[in-house]
């Protein structure tokens, strides 16, 4: 068994909760396999179930952000050159 008040990584918590959600093993089997209390597994499982739907509500970032940034930098450069030209032409 693990130490009392052991700190587990988020990755470990997810793994245990996901195994519990799959239901292929009993909570008792998971307790023995991972060395944690059943109450902890139930808590992590409940948290995963409550937060899970939010994952699909999140908007994904555009895939070509680097390309978009380069395009915007080019546009900024072009506008800067035009602005400098007009300022010089108007005598500013």
BELHU-V896009 format. One record per run of one state. SS is the DSSP state (a for helix, b for strand, c for the rest). FROM is the first residue (numbers start at 1). TO is the last residue. If there is no record, write none. Layout:
BEGIN
ss & from & to
SS & FROM & TO
SS & FROM & TO
END
This chain:
BEGIN
ss & from & to
c & 1 & 9
a & 10 & 22
c & 23 & 26
a & 27 & 34
c & 35 & 37
a & 38 & 57
c & 58 & 64
a & 65 & 89
c & 90 & 92
END
